[in-house]
Amino acid sequence: MSPFQTLLSVLDRVLAALGLFLLTVASANIINRQYSSHRAITYPPGPESRPIFGNTHHIPANKPWITYAQWAKQYGSLIHIKDYSKHVIIINSFKDAVNLLEKRSNIYSDRPASIMIKLMGWDFNVGLMPYGDEWRRRRKILQKYFKKDIAVVYQPIQTQKIHDMLRNILETPEDFISHYKTQKSSVAAAIIMSCVYGHDISRTNDYYVSLSEAAVEKLSETFFPGAVAVNAIPSLQYIPSWFPGAGFKRFATKTKDLTDKLQNMPYNHVRENMSQGVAATSILADLLRENDARGGSKEVEDGIKAASATSYAAGADTTTSNIGTFIYAMTRNPSVQQKAQQEIDNLTGGQRLPNHDDRNSLPYVEALFREVMRWRPVLPLGVAHAALNDDVYNGYYIPKGSTVISNIWAMTHDESIYTEPDAFKPERFINGDGKLNDDDLTFVFGFGRRICVGRHMASSTVWLITASILAVFNIRRDKDELSNEILPTVDYTDGLVSHPLPFRCSITPRSDELAKLVMEVEIE
């Protein structure tokens, strides 16, 4: 076949795909109008959509959670938009999220079909898989090792890695971001890698950490409605990568190389150690030994590999965002910092570092931890659900297959629940008697059957990091050349996981005694 004939063949496929898409859109619109007319119900309110393109011109590219929260004031807490022909429902209130995603979890436990996630190789991720038997099998693997009563087993590893982080900050405080986030001695990644793979991240750059960071960053860039047209127009997946407008395919190919390595490289390392008789203590090694003892099912082993990579990629990225927000908040709120430090000092006497057993004895530190999660939620739009069946809620029609987004940002900034939502006020979680209230913000980890499996480990990790840094360091505003304090105003990244952008601050030990304690402390 000549090059010209090849081009004609490709164009023919593209035009056929486009025609099929337009026919599908037209049919869907007719069916939806007929259904709504017959049932005398309508979609939830929202901005007016256009034929074929829907609300693609309305979908914000930057900080969509803020725009959706503003829309809620105009249209109500439940909003309907269309990403081309695909229906999208945005939930802006906690009450509606509970009513739909939890009380009707039999309908809303699916994930939206995403061609881009499949092209990028992210479909191994348990959190992104469609609802069904395979998802249940893989989630069961994660639940076995991350449920609340088992998560305490990892506390010695958490404590050790957090103490390593404290020592790193003492040595190079100007690199504080590196010590909690990037590939140089990331504390979150160190904890997850040690627990899941038995891999000890050194103080130098670690390839596994940078690999995960790069893969998750690319996922975030393509996750929200309107980000990639191929999710709304699946026919586009068939155009060749060299075709004009097919940059998404080249992007997906590069990302798939990362996700393949993310799954296989640490897994192969553990397998190789096991085959050579090297003692392997990790979640992955335990799971593989169990499977081998039962005959070595390839299907089960693939699930184990995917579940392990899921826990690493998800846990490390979300934890680092919370730590960055904590440091940023302390830079802006010195009185909050001092109050938390005083509570810690009253308990420890400055003679030891806080530990997990202290959590119930430090209510203000707990309130501060909750406020970090509320003030700048890690997943501002959660992870989207999808409707398995047609549904009607409060008189509104929600079609089968709709993408359902929980606007966590809107819920944590709901003025009817959290007065002065933009202010950082841990006191909002404490009753008049000085005890914590019942608002533990579990919903920031998701809803219903899709709630984050690793939430208990994530919570204990971030809490101990928070308490440990407060015990040892003063976090202050940096100064300019004239010794004037610089009040940081930090922007946050867009994407699935929202991170604070780099900022300046001063981190110094509170005393020589505490600095010495950090350098000498050992795991009990």
C-alpha positions as CSV (number, residue, x, y, z in Angstrom):
1,M,0.0,0.0,0.0
2,S,1.4,3.4,-1.0
3,P,1.9,6.2,1.6
4,F,-1.0,8.1,-0.1
5,Q,-3.3,5.1,0.2
6,T,-2.2,4.6,3.9
7,L,-3.1,8.3,4.6
8,L,-6.5,7.8,2.9
9,S,-7.1,4.7,5.0
10,V,-6.3,6.5,8.2
11,L,-8.5,9.5,7.3
12,D,-11.3,7.1,6.5
13,R,-11.0,5.6,10.0
14,V,-10.9,9.0,11.6
15,L,-14.0,10.2,9.7
16,A,-15.8,7.0,10.5
17,A,-15.0,7.3,14.1
18,L,-16.1,11.0,14.2
19,G,-19.3,10.1,12.4
20,L,-20.0,7.3,15.0
21,F,-19.3,9.8,17.8
22,L,-21.7,12.4,16.4
23,L,-24.3,9.8,15.9
24,T,-23.8,8.6,19.5
25,V,-24.1,12.1,20.8
26,A,-27.3,12.8,18.9
27,S,-28.9,9.5,20.0
28,A,-27.9,10.1,23.6
29,N,-29.4,13.6,23.5
30,I,-32.7,12.3,22.0
31,I,-32.9,9.5,24.6
32,N,-32.2,11.8,27.5
33,R,-34.7,14.3,26.3
34,Q,-37.3,11.6,25.9
35,Y,-36.6,10.2,29.3
36,S,-36.7,13.5,31.1
37,S,-40.0,14.5,29.3
38,H,-41.6,11.1,30.0
39,R,-40.6,11.1,33.7
40,A,-41.3,14.8,34.2
41,I,-37.9,15.2,35.8
42,T,-34.8,17.1,34.8
43,Y,-31.1,17.0,35.3
44,P,-29.6,18.9,38.3
45,P,-29.2,22.6,37.4
46,G,-26.0,24.0,35.9
47,P,-24.6,26.2,33.2
48,E,-26.3,25.9,29.8
49,S,-24.6,23.4,27.5
50,R,-24.0,23.6,23.8
51,P,-24.9,21.0,21.2
52,I,-22.2,18.4,20.7
53,F,-19.6,20.2,22.8
54,G,-21.7,20.4,26.0
55,N,-20.1,22.5,28.7
56,T,-16.4,22.0,27.6
57,H,-16.1,25.8,27.3
58,H,-17.3,26.2,30.9
59,I,-15.0,23.5,32.5
60,P,-12.2,25.4,34.3
61,A,-8.6,24.5,33.6
62,N,-7.3,25.9,36.9
63,K,-8.5,25.1,40.4
64,P,-11.9,23.7,39.2
65,W,-12.9,22.9,42.8
66,I,-13.1,26.7,43.5
67,T,-15.2,27.4,40.4
68,Y,-17.5,24.5,41.2
69,A,-18.0,25.8,44.8
70,Q,-18.9,29.2,43.3
71,W,-21.3,27.6,40.9
72,A,-23.0,26.0,43.9
73,K,-24.0,29.4,45.2
74,Q,-25.8,30.0,41.9
75,Y,-27.2,26.6,41.0
76,G,-27.4,24.7,44.3
77,S,-25.2,22.0,45.8
78,L,-25.8,19.5,43.0
79,I,-24.7,20.6,39.6
80,H,-25.0,19.0,36.1
81,I,-22.6,19.7,33.2
82,K,-21.7,17.8,30.1
83,D,-18.2,17.0,28.9
84,Y,-19.1,16.7,25.2
85,S,-21.8,14.0,25.5
86,K,-20.8,12.7,28.9
87,H,-22.9,13.7,31.9
88,V,-21.0,15.0,34.9
89,I,-22.6,15.5,38.3
90,I,-20.7,17.7,40.9
91,I,-21.6,17.3,44.5
92,N,-20.8,20.3,46.6
93,S,-22.3,19.4,50.0
94,F,-21.4,16.7,52.5
95,K,-25.1,15.8,53.0
96,D,-25.6,15.0,49.3
97,A,-22.3,13.1,49.1
98,V,-23.4,10.9,52.0
99,N,-26.9,10.3,50.6
100,L,-25.6,9.4,47.2
101,L,-22.1,7.9,47.6
102,E,-22.7,6.1,50.8
103,K,-26.4,5.4,51.3
104,R,-26.7,4.5,47.6
105,S,-23.2,2.9,47.2
106,N,-24.8,0.0,45.2
107,I,-25.3,2.6,42.5
108,Y,-22.3,4.9,42.9
109,S,-19.3,2.7,43.5
110,D,-18.0,2.5,40.0
111,R,-15.3,4.6,38.4
112,P,-15.7,6.6,35.1
113,A,-14.4,4.8,32.1
114,S,-11.2,6.6,31.0
115,I,-9.5,5.8,27.8
116,M,-6.5,7.9,28.8
117,I,-6.0,6.0,32.1
118,K,-5.8,2.8,30.1
119,L,-3.5,4.2,27.5
120,M,-1.2,5.5,30.2
121,G,-1.1,2.1,31.9
122,W,-2.7,3.5,35.1
123,D,-5.5,1.0,34.9
124,F,-3.6,-1.3,37.3
125,N,-4.3,1.1,40.1
126,V,-7.0,-0.4,42.4
127,G,-8.4,3.0,43.2
128,L,-9.1,3.7,39.5
129,M,-10.4,0.2,38.6
130,P,-14.1,-0.2,37.6
131,Y,-16.3,-1.8,40.2
132,G,-16.5,-5.5,40.0
133,D,-14.9,-8.8,41.0
134,E,-11.4,-8.0,40.0
135,W,-11.6,-4.7,42.0
136,R,-12.9,-6.6,45.0
137,R,-10.0,-9.2,44.8
138,R,-7.3,-6.5,44.7
139,R,-8.9,-4.3,47.3
140,K,-9.1,-7.3,49.6
141,I,-5.3,-7.6,49.3
142,L,-4.9,-4.0,50.5
143,Q,-7.5,-4.2,53.2
144,K,-5.6,-7.2,54.8
145,Y,-2.5,-5.1,55.4
146,F,-3.9,-1.6,55.9
147,K,-7.0,-2.0,58.1
148,K,-6.9,-0.1,61.3
149,D,-5.9,-2.8,63.7
150,I,-3.1,-4.0,61.4
151,A,-1.7,-0.5,60.6
152,V,-0.2,-0.3,64.1
153,V,2.3,-2.9,63.0
154,Y,4.0,-0.3,60.9
155,Q,4.4,2.2,63.6
156,P,8.1,1.3,64.4
157,I,9.0,1.9,60.7
158,Q,7.0,5.1,60.6
159,T,8.8,6.3,63.8
160,Q,12.3,5.4,62.5
161,K,11.8,7.2,59.1
162,I,10.3,10.2,60.8
163,H,13.3,10.5,63.1
164,D,15.6,10.2,60.0
165,M,13.7,13.1,58.6
166,L,14.2,15.2,61.7
167,R,17.9,14.5,61.6
168,N,18.0,15.5,57.9
169,I,16.2,18.8,58.7
170,L,18.7,19.5,61.5
171,E,21.6,19.0,59.1
172,T,20.2,21.0,56.1
173,P,17.1,22.9,57.1
174,E,17.2,24.9,53.9
175,D,16.3,21.7,52.1
176,F,13.2,21.1,54.1
177,I,11.0,20.5,51.1
178,S,13.4,17.7,49.9
179,H,13.2,16.0,53.3
180,Y,9.4,15.5,53.1
181,K,8.7,15.5,49.4
182,T,11.3,15.0,46.7
183,Q,13.5,12.1,45.8
184,K,16.1,13.1,48.3
185,S,15.1,11.2,51.5
186,S,11.4,11.7,51.2
187,V,9.9,10.6,54.5
188,A,6.5,9.6,53.0
189,A,8.1,7.5,50.3
190,A,10.6,6.0,52.8
191,I,7.8,4.7,55.0
192,I,5.8,3.2,52.2
193,M,8.7,1.7,50.4
194,S,10.0,0.1,53.6
195,C,6.6,-1.4,54.5
196,V,5.5,-2.5,51.0
197,Y,8.8,-3.5,49.4
198,G,11.3,-3.7,52.3
199,H,13.4,-1.2,50.4
200,D,15.4,1.4,52.4
201,I,15.6,4.7,50.7
202,S,19.0,6.2,51.3
203,R,19.8,9.9,51.8
204,T,20.8,10.3,48.2
205,N,18.3,10.5,45.3
206,D,16.3,7.3,45.0
207,Y,15.1,6.2,41.6
208,Y,11.9,4.5,42.8
209,V,10.8,7.8,44.4
210,S,11.5,9.9,41.4
211,L,9.8,7.3,39.2
212,S,6.6,7.4,41.3
213,E,6.6,11.2,41.4
214,A,6.8,11.5,37.6
215,A,4.1,8.9,37.0
216,V,1.7,10.4,39.5
217,E,2.3,13.9,38.1
218,K,1.3,12.8,34.6
219,L,-1.8,11.1,36.0
220,S,-2.9,14.3,37.7
221,E,-2.5,16.3,34.5
222,T,-5.2,14.1,32.7
223,F,-7.7,13.3,35.4
224,F,-10.4,15.9,35.5
225,P,-13.3,16.3,33.0
226,G,-12.2,18.4,30.0
227,A,-8.5,17.6,30.5
228,V,-8.3,15.1,27.6
229,A,-10.8,14.9,24.8
230,V,-10.2,11.2,24.2
231,N,-12.0,10.4,27.5
232,A,-15.2,12.1,26.1
233,I,-14.6,11.0,22.5
234,P,-13.2,7.4,22.8
235,S,-12.9,7.1,19.0
236,L,-9.9,9.4,19.1
237,Q,-7.8,6.6,20.6
238,Y,-7.6,5.0,17.1
239,I,-5.8,7.9,15.4
240,P,-2.1,7.4,14.9
241,S,0.4,9.2,17.2
242,W,1.8,11.2,14.4
243,F,-1.6,12.6,13.4
244,P,-2.2,16.3,14.2
245,G,-3.9,16.7,17.6
246,A,-2.6,13.3,18.7
247,G,-0.2,14.6,21.3
248,F,-2.1,12.8,24.0
249,K,-1.0,9.5,22.5
250,R,2.6,10.4,22.7
251,F,2.1,11.6,26.2
252,A,0.4,8.3,27.1
253,T,3.2,6.3,25.6
254,K,5.8,8.0,27.8
255,T,3.6,7.7,30.8
256,K,3.0,3.9,30.2
257,D,6.8,3.4,30.3
258,L,6.8,5.0,33.8
259,T,3.8,3.0,35.1
260,D,5.3,-0.3,33.8
261,K,8.5,0.4,35.6
262,L,6.5,1.5,38.7
263,Q,4.9,-1.9,38.9
264,N,7.7,-4.1,37.8
265,M,11.0,-2.7,39.1
266,P,10.4,-2.9,42.9
267,Y,8.4,-6.1,42.4
268,N,11.2,-7.8,40.4
269,H,13.7,-6.7,43.1
270,V,11.7,-8.4,45.8
271,R,11.3,-11.5,43.7
272,E,15.0,-11.7,42.9
273,N,15.9,-11.5,46.6
274,M,13.4,-14.2,47.5
275,S,14.8,-16.5,44.8
276,Q,18.3,-16.0,46.1
277,G,17.3,-16.8,49.6
278,V,17.8,-13.2,50.8
279,A,15.6,-12.6,53.9
280,A,12.7,-10.4,52.7
281,T,10.4,-8.7,55.3
282,S,7.7,-6.7,53.5
283,I,4.1,-6.8,52.6
284,L,4.8,-7.8,49.1
285,A,7.1,-10.7,50.2
286,D,4.5,-12.0,52.6
287,L,1.8,-11.9,49.9
288,L,4.1,-13.7,47.4
289,R,5.0,-16.4,49.9
290,E,1.4,-17.0,50.7
291,N,0.5,-17.3,47.0
292,D,3.5,-19.6,46.3
293,A,2.4,-21.8,49.1
294,R,-1.0,-22.2,47.4
295,G,0.5,-23.2,44.0
296,G,1.5,-19.8,42.6
297,S,-1.5,-18.4,40.8
298,K,-0.4,-16.0,38.0
299,E,-3.7,-14.1,38.3
300,V,-3.3,-13.7,42.1
301,E,0.3,-12.6,41.6
302,D,-0.6,-10.0,39.1
303,G,-3.2,-8.7,41.6
304,I,-0.5,-8.6,44.3
305,K,1.9,-6.7,42.1
306,A,-0.8,-4.1,41.2
307,A,-2.0,-3.7,44.7
308,S,1.5,-3.1,46.0
309,A,2.2,-0.5,43.3
310,T,-1.1,1.2,44.1
311,S,-0.3,1.6,47.8
312,Y,3.1,3.1,47.1
313,A,2.0,5.5,44.4
314,A,-1.1,6.7,46.3
315,G,0.3,6.9,49.8
316,A,3.5,8.7,49.2
317,D,2.0,11.5,47.0
318,T,-0.9,12.4,49.3
319,T,1.1,12.4,52.5
320,T,3.7,14.8,51.1
321,S,1.0,17.3,50.3
322,N,-0.3,17.3,53.9
323,I,3.1,17.8,55.3
324,G,3.7,20.8,53.0
325,T,0.5,22.4,54.0
326,F,1.3,21.9,57.7
327,I,4.6,23.7,57.3
328,Y,3.0,26.5,55.3
329,A,0.3,26.9,57.9
330,M,2.7,27.1,60.8
331,T,4.7,29.8,58.9
332,R,1.5,31.9,58.7
333,N,0.1,31.1,62.2
334,P,2.8,31.4,64.8
335,S,0.3,31.5,67.7
336,V,-1.2,28.1,66.7
337,Q,2.3,26.7,66.6
338,Q,3.2,27.9,70.0
339,K,0.0,26.6,71.5
340,A,0.6,23.1,70.1
341,Q,4.2,23.2,71.2
342,Q,3.2,24.0,74.8
343,E,0.8,21.1,74.8
344,I,3.5,18.7,73.7
345,D,6.0,20.2,76.2
346,N,3.5,19.7,79.0
347,L,3.3,16.0,78.1
348,T,6.9,15.2,77.3
349,G,8.8,17.7,79.5
350,G,11.1,18.2,76.5
351,Q,12.8,14.9,77.6
352,R,11.6,12.7,74.7
353,L,9.9,12.9,71.3
354,P,6.2,12.3,70.8
355,N,5.1,8.9,69.8
356,H,1.9,7.2,68.6
357,D,0.7,6.4,72.1
358,D,0.6,10.2,72.8
359,R,-2.1,10.9,70.2
360,N,-5.1,10.8,72.6
361,S,-3.3,12.9,75.1
362,L,-2.7,15.8,72.6
363,P,-6.1,17.1,71.6
364,Y,-4.9,20.4,70.3
365,V,-2.2,18.8,68.1
366,E,-5.0,16.5,66.8
367,A,-7.2,19.5,66.1
368,L,-4.3,21.1,64.2
369,F,-3.8,17.9,62.2
370,R,-7.5,17.9,61.3
371,E,-7.4,21.6,60.3
372,V,-4.5,20.9,57.9
373,M,-6.7,18.3,56.2
374,R,-9.6,20.7,56.1
375,W,-7.8,23.9,55.1
376,R,-6.1,22.5,52.0
377,P,-7.6,19.1,51.2
378,V,-5.1,16.8,49.4
379,L,-7.7,15.6,46.8
380,P,-9.8,18.7,46.3
381,L,-12.2,16.9,44.0
382,G,-11.7,13.4,45.4
383,V,-11.6,10.6,43.0
384,A,-14.6,10.5,40.7
385,H,-17.3,7.9,41.0
386,A,-19.7,6.7,38.3
387,A,-23.3,5.8,38.3
388,L,-23.9,2.1,37.6
389,N,-27.6,2.7,36.9
390,D,-30.1,5.5,36.3
391,D,-31.1,7.2,39.5
392,V,-33.4,10.0,40.7
393,Y,-32.3,12.2,43.6
394,N,-34.4,15.0,45.0
395,G,-36.4,15.0,41.7
396,Y,-33.3,15.2,39.5
397,Y,-32.3,12.6,37.0
398,I,-28.8,11.1,37.1
399,P,-28.2,8.9,34.0
400,K,-26.4,5.6,34.1
401,G,-22.7,6.2,33.4
402,S,-22.6,9.7,34.7
403,T,-19.3,10.9,36.2
404,V,-20.0,11.9,39.8
405,I,-17.5,14.2,41.4
406,S,-17.4,15.0,45.2
407,N,-16.1,18.5,45.6
408,I,-14.2,18.0,48.9
409,W,-12.9,21.5,48.8
410,A,-16.5,22.9,48.8
411,M,-17.4,20.6,51.7
412,T,-14.4,21.6,53.8
413,H,-15.0,25.3,53.1
414,D,-18.8,25.2,53.7
415,E,-19.4,28.4,55.8
416,S,-22.5,26.8,57.3
417,I,-20.3,24.2,59.0
418,Y,-16.9,25.9,59.2
419,T,-17.1,29.6,60.0
420,E,-14.4,31.7,58.4
421,P,-13.3,28.7,56.2
422,D,-10.3,30.4,54.8
423,A,-8.8,31.0,58.3
424,F,-6.6,28.3,59.9
425,K,-8.3,27.6,63.2
426,P,-7.7,24.3,64.9
427,E,-10.1,25.4,67.7
428,R,-13.1,24.6,65.4
429,F,-12.5,20.9,66.2
430,I,-12.5,21.4,70.0
431,N,-15.6,21.7,72.2
432,G,-16.1,24.2,75.0
433,D,-14.8,21.6,77.5
434,G,-11.5,21.3,75.7
435,K,-12.2,17.9,74.2
436,L,-12.3,17.1,70.6
437,N,-15.6,17.1,68.8
438,D,-16.8,14.3,66.5
439,D,-15.8,15.9,63.2
440,D,-12.8,13.7,62.3
441,L,-13.0,14.6,58.6
442,T,-13.0,11.0,57.4
443,F,-14.7,12.2,54.2
444,V,-11.5,13.7,52.9
445,F,-10.4,10.1,52.3
446,G,-13.5,9.4,50.1
447,F,-17.0,8.0,50.4
448,G,-18.7,4.6,50.6
449,R,-17.1,1.5,49.2
450,R,-14.4,3.6,47.5
451,I,-13.0,5.2,50.7
452,C,-9.2,5.1,50.8
453,V,-7.9,1.7,52.2
454,G,-4.7,3.3,53.5
455,R,-6.3,6.1,55.4
456,H,-5.4,4.8,58.8
457,M,-1.7,4.5,57.9
458,A,-1.8,7.9,56.2
459,S,-3.4,9.5,59.2
460,S,-0.9,8.1,61.7
461,T,2.0,9.1,59.5
462,V,1.0,12.7,59.0
463,W,0.0,13.1,62.7
464,L,3.4,11.8,64.0
465,I,5.3,14.0,61.5
466,T,3.2,17.0,62.7
467,A,3.8,16.3,66.4
468,S,7.5,15.5,65.9
469,I,8.3,18.7,63.9
470,L,6.4,20.8,66.4
471,A,8.3,19.2,69.3
472,V,11.7,19.9,67.9
473,F,11.6,22.9,65.6
474,N,10.4,26.4,65.3
475,I,9.0,27.2,61.9
476,R,9.2,30.9,61.3
477,R,8.9,33.3,58.4
478,D,12.0,34.0,56.3
479,K,13.4,37.5,56.2
480,D,14.5,39.7,53.4
481,E,17.8,41.5,53.1
482,L,16.5,44.2,55.4
483,S,15.5,41.7,58.0
484,N,11.8,42.2,57.3
485,E,9.6,39.1,57.7
486,I,8.2,37.6,54.5
487,L,4.7,36.4,54.9
488,P,4.4,33.6,52.3
489,T,1.3,33.3,50.1
490,V,1.6,29.9,48.5
491,D,-0.3,28.8,45.4
492,Y,-1.3,25.1,45.0
493,T,-0.9,22.9,42.0
494,D,-3.8,21.7,39.8
495,G,-4.5,18.1,39.3
496,L,-5.8,15.1,41.2
497,V,-3.4,15.6,44.1
498,S,-2.9,19.3,44.9
499,H,0.5,20.3,46.4
500,P,1.7,23.6,47.7
501,L,4.3,25.2,45.4
502,P,7.8,25.7,46.9
503,F,8.0,28.5,49.5
504,R,10.6,29.9,51.9
505,C,10.6,29.7,55.6
506,S,13.1,29.4,58.5
507,I,13.3,26.1,60.4
508,T,15.5,26.0,63.5
509,P,15.8,23.7,66.5
510,R,13.9,25.0,69.6
511,S,16.9,24.2,71.8
512,D,20.3,22.5,71.8
513,E,18.9,19.8,74.1
514,L,16.2,18.9,71.6
515,A,18.6,18.9,68.7
516,K,20.9,16.5,70.7
517,L,17.9,14.3,71.5
518,V,17.1,14.0,67.8
519,M,20.6,13.0,67.0
520,E,20.7,10.4,69.8
521,V,17.2,8.9,69.7
522,E,16.8,5.3,68.8
523,I,13.7,3.1,68.1
524,E,12.5,1.4,71.3
